[in-house]
């Protein structure tokens, strides 16, 4: 995974998404430290690092220790964004260790409850979204409440237990993408970013025809996409 992260930095990625449950924080931290040493990035301020609080630690007395362990594994003094991985309670975290607090996998109902009970509204809600799972109601709710949406599995969650090839195998999407001179993956991500979404892209470098590849940012994408540092997952898509 370290090679994939370093390569992603070379081709322009600066936003990295990790989580304690992914067991990826230490590897990500080491890769970013190496990138700084090699001069691939000029300073820590160029990097936007996100990590997540696992359910077992979503208790008032466990949040800060969990965050401190995350920072230790990353080798950093702070992260830009800290998310509740699944709908659980969260005590406000001080000390400036996360610059922003957000959530992941929260529905409209869960967000409504959170907004009524929390002193700090979430900056981000990271959820699964794709052309066949658009979650329009959730998107409208978050926009109204000023909560930014980060979308994962935009191409169908390949490599997971709930994987589907519905997006890449869609004849409608293929036809539209071909008229634009794009692959289905490129076109799907273009539409997503134009919809004000930030996309999560898996960091594993898969083998396609014997060669390892990384999805390269399309120059037509107007908003940022970023790498998900999760060694458990695989992605089958690349830009041709």
LINHURA-V565133 format. One record per pair of residues at least 6 apart in sequence whose C-alpha atoms are under 8 Angstrom apart, sorted by sequence separation. I is the first residue (numbers start at 1). GAP is how many residues later the second one is. D is the distance in Angstrom with one decimal. If there is no record, write none. Layout:
BEGIN
I_GAP_D + I_GAP_D
END
This chain:
BEGIN
18_6_6.2 + 19_6_6.6 + 35_6_6.3 + 36_6_6.5 + 57_6_5.8 + 71_6_6.3 + 84_6_7.4 + 115_6_6.0 + 129_6_6.7 + 142_6_6.6 + 157_6_4.7 + 158_6_6.3 + 167_6_7.5 + 168_6_7.6 + 177_6_5.7 + 192_6_7.8 + 193_6_7.4 + 206_6_5.2 + 207_6_6.6 + 18_7_6.0 + 36_7_6.7 + 71_7_6.6 + 114_7_7.7 + 142_7_7.1 + 156_7_6.0 + 157_7_6.4 + 158_7_7.2 + 177_7_5.5 + 180_7_7.9 + 192_7_7.7 + 205_7_5.5 + 206_7_5.9 + 36_8_7.7 + 71_8_7.5 + 156_8_5.1 + 205_8_5.4 + 206_8_7.4 + 217_8_7.6 + 57_9_6.6 + 156_9_5.9 + 174_9_7.3 + 177_9_7.9 + 205_9_5.5 + 18_10_7.7 + 53_10_7.4 + 139_10_7.1 + 155_10_7.8 + 156_10_6.7 + 174_10_5.6 + 177_10_5.6 + 189_10_7.6 + 204_10_7.6 + 156_11_5.9 + 173_11_6.1 + 203_11_7.6 + 155_12_5.7 + 156_12_7.7 + 53_13_7.1 + 155_13_6.7 + 53_14_7.3 + 173_14_8.0 + 201_14_7.9 + 173_15_7.9 + 82_16_5.8 + 87_16_7.5 + 168_16_6.0 + 81_17_5.6 + 82_17_8.0 + 86_17_7.3 + 87_17_7.3 + 125_17_7.9 + 167_17_7.9 + 168_17_7.0 + 78_18_7.2 + 79_18_6.3 + 80_18_5.4 + 81_18_6.0 + 82_18_6.4 + 83_18_5.9 + 84_18_6.5 + 85_18_6.4 + 86_18_5.7 + 87_18_6.8 + 51_19_7.7 + 78_19_4.5 + 79_19_4.9 + 80_19_4.7 + 81_19_4.7 + 82_19_5.0 + 83_19_4.5 + 84_19_4.6 + 85_19_5.0 + 86_19_5.6 + 87_19_5.8 + 101_19_7.9 + 102_19_7.9 + 103_19_6.4 + 106_19_6.7 + 77_20_6.8 + 78_20_5.7 + 79_20_6.4 + 80_20_5.9 + 81_20_5.7 + 82_20_6.0 + 83_20_4.6 + 84_20_5.8 + 85_20_7.0 + 86_20_7.0 + 101_20_8.0 + 102_20_4.3 + 103_20_8.0 + 104_20_7.8 + 105_20_7.0 + 106_20_7.9 + 78_21_7.4 + 81_21_6.9 + 82_21_7.9 + 83_21_6.2 + 101_21_5.6 + 102_21_5.1 + 103_21_6.1 + 104_21_5.1 + 105_21_6.1 + 106_21_7.3 + 130_21_7.9 + 100_22_7.9 + 101_22_6.0 + 102_22_4.6 + 103_22_4.8 + 104_22_4.4 + 105_22_4.9 + 125_22_6.6 + 127_22_7.3 + 129_22_5.3 + 215_22_6.8 + 216_22_7.2 + 5_23_7.4 + 87_23_7.0 + 100_23_6.6 + 101_23_7.4 + 102_23_6.1 + 103_23_6.4 + 104_23_5.9 + 105_23_7.6 + 123_23_7.6 + 124_23_5.3 + 125_23_6.3 + 126_23_5.9 + 127_23_6.3 + 128_23_5.4 + 129_23_6.2 + 130_23_6.8 + 131_23_7.4 + 215_23_4.6 + 216_23_6.3 + 123_24_5.3 + 124_24_4.6 + 125_24_5.2 + 126_24_4.5 + 127_24_5.3 + 128_24_4.8 + 129_24_6.4 + 130_24_4.3 + 201_24_7.1 + 203_24_5.5 + 214_24_6.3 + 215_24_5.7 + 2_25_6.3 + 6_25_6.4 + 122_25_6.5 + 123_25_6.2 + 124_25_5.8 + 125_25_6.2 + 126_25_5.8 + 127_25_6.1 + 128_25_5.7 + 129_25_5.5 + 130_25_6.3 + 198_25_6.9 + 199_25_7.3 + 200_25_6.2 + 201_25_5.7 + 202_25_5.6 + 203_25_5.5 + 204_25_7.8 + 213_25_6.7 + 1_26_7.4 + 2_26_6.8 + 5_26_6.6 + 6_26_7.5 + 9_26_7.7 + 25_26_8.0 + 58_26_7.6 + 124_26_6.9 + 126_26_7.2 + 128_26_7.0 + 130_26_6.8 + 197_26_7.7 + 198_26_5.9 + 199_26_4.7 + 200_26_5.2 + 201_26_4.7 + 202_26_4.7 + 203_26_5.4 + 204_26_7.5 + 5_27_7.9 + 63_27_7.3 + 92_27_8.0 + 194_27_7.8 + 196_27_7.4 + 198_27_5.5 + 199_27_6.2 + 200_27_5.7 + 201_27_5.5 + 202_27_6.6 + 203_27_6.6 + 204_27_6.3 + 2_28_7.7 + 3_28_7.8 + 51_28_7.6 + 63_28_6.9 + 92_28_7.4 + 193_28_6.6 + 194_28_7.0 + 198_28_7.6 + 200_28_5.7 + 202_28_6.9 + 203_28_7.4 + 206_28_6.6 + 208_28_7.7 + 2_29_5.3 + 6_29_6.5 + 50_29_6.3 + 53_29_7.1 + 55_29_7.7 + 64_29_6.4 + 108_29_7.9 + 193_29_6.7 + 194_29_7.4 + 204_29_7.0 + 205_29_7.7 + 206_29_6.4 + 10_30_6.6 + 49_30_5.4 + 50_30_6.1 + 51_30_6.6 + 52_30_5.4 + 53_30_6.1 + 54_30_6.8 + 55_30_6.8 + 58_30_6.2 + 59_30_6.6 + 60_30_6.6 + 63_30_7.4 + 67_30_7.9 + 108_30_5.8 + 155_30_6.7 + 190_30_7.0 + 193_30_5.6 + 204_30_5.7 + 205_30_7.6 + 206_30_6.4 + 9_31_7.0 + 16_31_7.7 + 18_31_7.7 + 19_31_7.8 + 20_31_7.2 + 48_31_7.5 + 49_31_5.5 + 50_31_4.7 + 51_31_5.2 + 52_31_4.5 + 53_31_5.0 + 54_31_5.6 + 55_31_6.5 + 58_31_5.8 + 59_31_6.5 + 60_31_5.1 + 107_31_6.7 + 190_31_5.4 + 193_31_7.6 + 202_31_7.1 + 203_31_8.0 + 204_31_6.7 + 9_32_7.9 + 14_32_6.7 + 15_32_6.0 + 16_32_6.3 + 17_32_6.2 + 18_32_6.0 + 19_32_4.6 + 20_32_6.3 + 48_32_5.9 + 49_32_6.5 + 50_32_5.8 + 51_32_6.3 + 52_32_5.7 + 53_32_5.5 + 54_32_7.4 + 58_32_5.7 + 59_32_7.1 + 186_32_6.7 + 189_32_7.5 + 190_32_7.8 + 202_32_7.0 + 14_33_5.0 + 15_33_4.5 + 16_33_5.1 + 17_33_4.7 + 18_33_4.6 + 19_33_4.6 + 20_33_6.7 + 21_33_6.4 + 48_33_7.9 + 50_33_7.5 + 52_33_5.4 + 55_33_6.6 + 58_33_7.9 + 108_33_6.8 + 155_33_7.5 + 202_33_6.3 + 14_34_6.1 + 15_34_5.9 + 16_34_6.1 + 17_34_5.9 + 18_34_6.8 + 19_34_7.0 + 20_34_6.5 + 132_34_7.6 + 154_34_7.6 + 15_35_7.7 + 19_35_7.7 + 132_35_7.0 + 154_35_7.4 + 131_36_6.9 + 130_37_7.6 + 83_41_7.9 + 29_44_6.8 + 30_44_7.2 + 25_45_6.8 + 29_45_4.1 + 30_45_7.7 + 154_45_7.4 + 28_46_6.6 + 29_46_5.8 + 151_46_6.4 + 154_46_8.0 + 26_47_4.5 + 27_47_7.7 + 29_47_7.7 + 149_47_7.9 + 150_47_5.8 + 151_47_6.1 + 152_47_6.0 + 153_47_7.2 + 25_48_5.7 + 26_48_5.1 + 149_48_5.8 + 150_48_4.8 + 151_48_5.0 + 152_48_4.9 + 153_48_7.8 + 25_49_5.3 + 26_49_7.6 + 148_49_7.7 + 149_49_6.8 + 150_49_5.9 + 151_49_6.1 + 152_49_7.2 + 20_50_6.8 + 150_50_7.2 + 185_52_7.1 + 185_53_7.6 + 186_53_7.0 + 185_54_7.4 + 183_56_7.0 + 131_57_7.4 + 183_57_7.3 + 160_73_6.8 + 159_74_5.6 + 159_75_5.0 + 158_76_7.0 + 159_76_6.4 + 158_77_6.0 + 158_78_6.9 + 17_183_7.6 + 5_198_6.5 + 4_199_6.0 + 4_200_6.1 + 4_201_5.7 + 28_201_6.8 + 1_202_6.8 + 1_203_5.8 + 1_204_7.4 + 25_204_7.8 + 11_205_6.9 + 12_205_7.7 + 24_205_6.1 + 8_206_7.3 + 11_206_7.7 + 24_206_5.9 + 7_207_7.8 + 22_207_7.7 + 23_207_7.5 + 24_207_6.7 + 8_208_7.9 + 22_208_5.4 + 23_208_7.9 + 17_209_7.3 + 22_209_7.1 + 4_210_7.2 + 15_210_7.5 + 16_210_5.8 + 17_210_6.1 + 18_210_6.1 + 19_210_8.0 + 22_210_7.1 + 15_211_5.0 + 16_211_5.0 + 17_211_4.6 + 18_211_5.1 + 19_211_7.9 + 13_212_7.6 + 14_212_7.0 + 15_212_6.5 + 16_212_5.9 + 17_212_5.7 + 18_212_6.7 + 13_213_6.1 + 16_213_6.7 + 13_214_7.2 + 8_219_7.7 + 5_222_7.8 + 5_224_7.8 + 1_228_7.6 + 1_230_6.3
END
